[in-house]
Amino acid sequence: MDPTAEPGPPPVEEPPEPRQSTPFLVLQFFVFPMAIVAVCVAVFVIFGLIAGESHGARDYLSEVRSGGANRRWQAAFELSKVLQARKDPALEDPKFAAELSQLFADSKNDDPRVRRYLALAMGRLGDRAAVGPLREAVGEGGETGRPADPETQIYAIWALGAIGDPVAVPDLVRLVSSPDAGLRKAAVHALGAFPGSDARGALTEALSDAAIDVRWNAAIALARHGDPASAPVLLTLLDRGQLDKVEGLRPDQRDDALLQAVAVTPALKDPAVHEALVRLRDADPNLKVREAARRALEGRP
């Protein structure tokens, strides 16, 4: 339901109508409505296909550049979805990445939603032309003293990790010491994409972070690279009993945390981790977790 929609009028009790014959009632309540529904569905599908064929990456880019205030952020979101599918021929044009990056750089004073989705789009495109503008966005609110939108920073941090250019590592390492736990968590997650010693040092430091989800992200990132330093924190993620004690976690989030932790265990050679996987395989109440643990014990992702 759209929270911005105006509430409809109260229902009005209409007077009873004269009784209809049975055949007419069948036509009125079944055949006619079904015909109307069929026509509406056909129209929706046809116009959906037309819209889908006529809107490509460049169309959405143009809408972000010159569309109305409410349309631009929606176009940026649609652009990010097109880039995720990676089927548009426009993505093969090297100029497209440069145009996208320039549009992001020019949107500093725009609706924050436009910038967030453009950052998401740049991360999905994966072109290094975006690294400069993204690094600048990540640094907003720091030494420059400019106002910052934390969510835009988080999107930009994610994009830098997705692109994987090592030039961004110093920016991400610096954010591991940020007073904002959300930025620390995003930076730790992004650093997991980099194998170098600087990234590893920052991730090791984050294993003792005050925020539990920052510690978890650091452990998963290090475990993915086979770093044994991740094992103590990772074991807390592999223990459903401990996860149940974490306030604010929904049951589905506990399952997701377990699945993410199990997924990185094949890179570790730790007896305690092995025992934790056996317990999950044999006794966890979630079938997906049991199956994931079984596959991990067999050395499969």
C-alpha positions as CSV (number, residue, x, y, z in Angstrom):
1,M,0.0,0.0,0.0
2,D,1.2,3.5,-0.9
3,P,1.6,5.4,2.3
4,T,1.2,8.7,0.4
5,A,-2.1,7.7,-1.1
6,E,-5.2,9.7,0.0
7,P,-7.7,7.7,2.0
8,G,-10.7,6.7,0.0
9,P,-14.3,7.7,0.9
10,P,-16.2,5.7,3.4
11,P,-18.3,2.8,2.0
12,V,-21.8,3.8,1.0
13,E,-24.6,1.4,1.6
14,E,-26.5,1.1,-1.7
15,P,-30.2,0.2,-1.9
16,P,-31.0,-3.4,-2.9
17,E,-31.5,-4.1,-6.6
18,P,-34.3,-6.2,-8.1
19,R,-33.6,-9.9,-8.1
20,Q,-32.0,-11.2,-11.3
21,S,-32.5,-14.5,-13.0
22,T,-29.8,-17.1,-12.5
23,P,-28.3,-17.1,-16.1
24,F,-28.0,-13.3,-15.9
25,L,-26.3,-13.5,-12.5
26,V,-23.8,-16.0,-13.9
27,L,-23.0,-13.6,-16.8
28,Q,-22.9,-10.6,-14.5
29,F,-20.6,-12.0,-11.8
30,F,-18.4,-14.4,-13.8
31,V,-18.3,-14.0,-17.6
32,F,-18.4,-10.2,-17.9
33,P,-15.8,-9.6,-15.1
34,M,-13.5,-12.3,-16.5
35,A,-13.7,-10.7,-19.9
36,I,-12.8,-7.3,-18.5
37,V,-9.9,-8.8,-16.5
38,A,-8.6,-10.5,-19.6
39,V,-8.7,-7.3,-21.6
40,C,-6.9,-5.4,-18.8
41,V,-4.2,-8.0,-18.5
42,A,-3.6,-7.9,-22.2
43,V,-3.3,-4.2,-22.2
44,F,-1.0,-4.2,-19.2
45,V,1.3,-6.8,-20.8
46,I,1.4,-5.0,-24.2
47,F,2.2,-1.7,-22.7
48,G,4.7,-3.3,-20.3
49,L,6.5,-4.9,-23.3
50,I,6.5,-1.6,-25.2
51,A,7.9,0.3,-22.1
52,G,10.5,-2.4,-21.5
53,E,11.7,-2.4,-25.1
54,S,11.8,1.4,-25.3
55,H,13.7,2.1,-22.1
56,G,17.3,1.2,-22.0
57,A,20.3,2.3,-20.0
58,R,20.8,5.5,-22.0
59,D,17.1,6.4,-21.7
60,Y,17.2,6.1,-18.0
61,L,20.5,8.1,-17.9
62,S,18.8,10.9,-19.8
63,E,15.8,10.9,-17.5
64,V,18.1,11.2,-14.5
65,R,19.8,14.1,-16.2
66,S,16.7,16.1,-17.3
67,G,13.6,14.5,-15.8
68,G,11.3,15.9,-13.2
69,A,12.2,16.0,-9.5
70,N,10.2,12.9,-8.6
71,R,11.1,11.0,-11.8
72,R,14.9,11.3,-11.6
73,W,15.4,9.1,-8.6
74,Q,13.0,6.5,-10.0
75,A,15.0,6.6,-13.3
76,A,18.2,6.1,-11.3
77,F,16.7,3.1,-9.6
78,E,15.6,1.6,-12.9
79,L,19.0,2.3,-14.3
80,S,20.6,0.3,-11.5
81,K,18.4,-2.7,-12.3
82,V,19.3,-2.5,-16.0
83,L,22.9,-2.5,-15.1
84,Q,22.4,-5.5,-12.8
85,A,20.9,-7.5,-15.7
86,R,23.9,-6.5,-18.0
87,K,22.0,-7.1,-21.2
88,D,21.9,-3.6,-22.6
89,P,24.3,-3.1,-25.6
90,A,24.9,0.5,-24.4
91,L,27.0,-0.9,-21.6
92,E,29.7,-1.9,-24.1
93,D,30.3,1.8,-24.9
94,P,33.2,3.1,-22.8
95,K,31.6,6.6,-22.9
96,F,28.6,5.3,-20.9
97,A,30.7,4.7,-17.8
98,A,32.2,8.2,-18.1
99,E,28.8,9.8,-18.5
100,L,27.4,8.0,-15.5
101,S,30.3,8.9,-13.3
102,Q,30.1,12.6,-14.4
103,L,26.3,12.6,-13.7
104,F,27.0,11.3,-10.2
105,A,29.7,13.9,-9.6
106,D,27.4,16.7,-10.8
107,S,24.6,15.5,-8.4
108,K,26.1,16.7,-5.1
109,N,23.1,19.0,-4.4
110,D,20.5,16.7,-5.9
111,D,17.9,14.5,-4.1
112,P,20.0,12.0,-2.0
113,R,18.0,9.1,-3.5
114,V,19.3,10.0,-7.0
115,R,22.9,9.8,-5.7
116,R,22.3,6.6,-3.8
117,Y,20.9,4.7,-6.8
118,L,23.6,6.2,-9.2
119,A,26.2,4.9,-6.8
120,L,24.5,1.5,-6.8
121,A,24.5,1.6,-10.6
122,M,28.2,2.5,-10.8
123,G,29.0,-0.4,-8.5
124,R,27.0,-2.8,-10.7
125,L,28.7,-1.5,-13.8
126,G,32.1,-2.1,-12.3
127,D,34.0,0.5,-14.3
128,R,37.0,2.2,-12.7
129,A,35.9,5.5,-14.1
130,A,33.6,5.7,-11.2
131,V,36.2,5.3,-8.5
132,G,37.2,9.0,-8.3
133,P,33.6,10.4,-7.8
134,L,32.8,7.5,-5.4
135,R,35.9,8.2,-3.3
136,E,34.9,11.9,-3.1
137,A,31.4,10.9,-1.9
138,V,32.9,8.6,0.7
139,G,35.0,11.4,2.0
140,E,32.1,13.9,2.3
141,G,31.6,15.1,5.8
142,G,35.2,14.3,6.8
143,E,38.1,16.7,6.6
144,T,36.3,18.8,3.9
145,G,33.6,19.7,6.4
146,R,30.9,19.3,3.7
147,P,27.5,18.0,4.7
148,A,27.1,14.3,4.1
149,D,24.3,11.9,3.6
150,P,25.3,8.7,5.5
151,E,23.2,6.5,3.3
152,T,24.9,7.9,0.1
153,Q,28.2,7.2,1.7
154,I,27.2,3.6,2.4
155,Y,26.1,3.1,-1.2
156,A,29.4,4.6,-2.4
157,I,31.4,2.4,0.0
158,W,29.6,-0.7,-1.3
159,A,30.3,0.4,-4.9
160,L,34.0,0.8,-4.3
161,G,34.1,-2.7,-2.9
162,A,32.2,-4.0,-5.9
163,I,34.5,-2.3,-8.4
164,G,37.6,-3.6,-6.5
165,D,40.1,-0.9,-7.4
166,P,42.9,-1.0,-4.8
167,V,43.2,2.8,-4.9
168,A,40.1,2.9,-2.7
169,V,41.6,0.8,0.1
170,P,43.1,3.8,2.1
171,D,39.6,5.4,2.1
172,L,38.0,2.3,3.4
173,V,40.6,1.6,6.0
174,R,40.1,5.1,7.4
175,L,36.4,4.5,7.7
176,V,37.0,1.4,9.9
177,S,37.7,3.9,12.6
178,S,34.6,6.0,11.9
179,P,32.4,6.9,14.9
180,D,29.4,5.8,12.8
181,A,28.9,2.0,13.2
182,G,27.0,1.9,9.9
183,L,29.9,3.3,8.0
184,R,32.3,0.9,9.8
185,K,30.2,-2.0,8.9
186,A,30.0,-1.0,5.2
187,A,33.7,-0.3,5.0
188,V,34.5,-3.7,6.6
189,H,32.2,-5.4,4.1
190,A,33.8,-3.6,1.2
191,L,37.4,-4.4,2.4
192,G,36.6,-8.1,2.1
193,A,37.0,-7.7,-1.7
194,F,40.7,-6.7,-1.3
195,P,43.4,-9.3,-0.5
196,G,46.2,-6.9,0.4
197,S,47.9,-6.5,3.8
198,D,46.3,-3.1,4.5
199,A,42.8,-4.5,4.1
200,R,43.7,-7.5,6.2
201,G,45.1,-5.4,9.0
202,A,41.9,-3.2,9.1
203,L,39.7,-6.3,9.1
204,T,41.7,-7.9,11.9
205,E,41.3,-4.7,14.0
206,A,37.6,-4.8,13.3
207,L,37.3,-8.2,14.9
208,S,37.2,-6.4,18.3
209,D,34.8,-3.6,17.2
210,A,32.2,-2.6,19.8
211,A,29.4,-3.3,17.3
212,I,28.6,-7.0,16.9
213,D,27.6,-6.8,13.2
214,V,30.9,-5.0,12.4
215,R,32.8,-8.0,14.1
216,W,30.7,-10.4,12.1
217,N,31.4,-8.7,8.8
218,A,35.1,-8.7,9.6
219,A,35.1,-12.4,10.5
220,I,33.3,-13.4,7.3
221,A,35.6,-11.2,5.1
222,L,38.7,-12.7,6.7
223,A,37.4,-16.3,6.6
224,R,36.7,-15.9,2.9
225,H,40.4,-15.4,2.5
226,G,41.2,-18.4,4.8
227,D,42.5,-16.2,7.6
228,P,42.5,-18.2,10.9
229,A,42.2,-15.0,12.9
230,S,38.5,-15.0,12.0
231,A,37.7,-18.3,13.7
232,P,36.8,-17.1,17.3
233,V,34.3,-14.5,16.0
234,L,33.0,-16.8,13.3
235,L,32.2,-19.5,15.9
236,T,29.8,-17.1,17.5
237,L,28.0,-16.8,14.2
238,L,27.9,-20.6,13.8
239,D,26.2,-21.0,17.2
240,R,22.5,-20.7,17.0
241,G,22.2,-20.5,20.8
242,Q,24.4,-17.4,20.8
243,L,22.5,-15.9,17.9
244,D,19.2,-16.3,19.7
245,K,20.6,-14.1,22.5
246,V,21.3,-11.2,20.1
247,E,18.5,-8.6,20.6
248,G,16.8,-7.2,17.5
249,L,17.5,-10.2,15.2
250,R,14.5,-11.7,13.5
251,P,14.4,-15.5,13.0
252,D,15.0,-15.1,9.3
253,Q,18.0,-12.8,10.0
254,R,19.5,-15.5,12.3
255,D,19.1,-18.0,9.5
256,D,20.8,-15.6,7.0
257,A,23.7,-15.0,9.4
258,L,24.2,-18.7,9.9
259,L,24.1,-19.3,6.1
260,Q,26.6,-16.5,5.4
261,A,29.0,-17.9,8.1
262,V,28.7,-21.5,6.9
263,A,29.4,-20.3,3.3
264,V,32.9,-19.1,4.1
265,T,34.0,-22.1,6.3
266,P,35.5,-24.3,3.5
267,A,38.4,-21.9,3.4
268,L,39.3,-22.5,7.1
269,K,41.0,-25.5,8.6
270,D,40.0,-25.2,12.2
271,P,38.8,-28.1,14.3
272,A,36.4,-26.0,16.3
273,V,34.8,-24.7,13.1
274,H,34.5,-28.3,11.9
275,E,32.7,-29.3,15.1
276,A,30.3,-26.4,14.8
277,L,29.5,-27.5,11.3
278,V,28.8,-31.0,12.4
279,R,26.4,-29.7,15.1
280,L,24.5,-27.6,12.5
281,R,24.4,-30.4,10.0
282,D,23.0,-32.9,12.6
283,A,20.7,-30.7,14.7
284,D,19.8,-27.3,13.3
285,P,16.1,-26.8,13.0
286,N,16.5,-25.1,9.6
287,L,16.8,-27.4,6.6
288,K,18.7,-24.9,4.5
289,V,21.2,-24.5,7.3
290,R,21.7,-28.2,7.7
291,E,22.2,-28.7,4.0
292,A,24.6,-25.8,3.8
293,A,26.6,-27.3,6.7
294,R,26.7,-30.7,5.0
295,R,28.0,-29.2,1.8
296,A,30.6,-27.2,3.7
297,L,31.9,-30.3,5.5
298,E,32.3,-31.9,2.0
299,G,34.3,-28.9,1.0
300,R,31.7,-27.5,-1.4
301,P,30.4,-23.9,-1.5
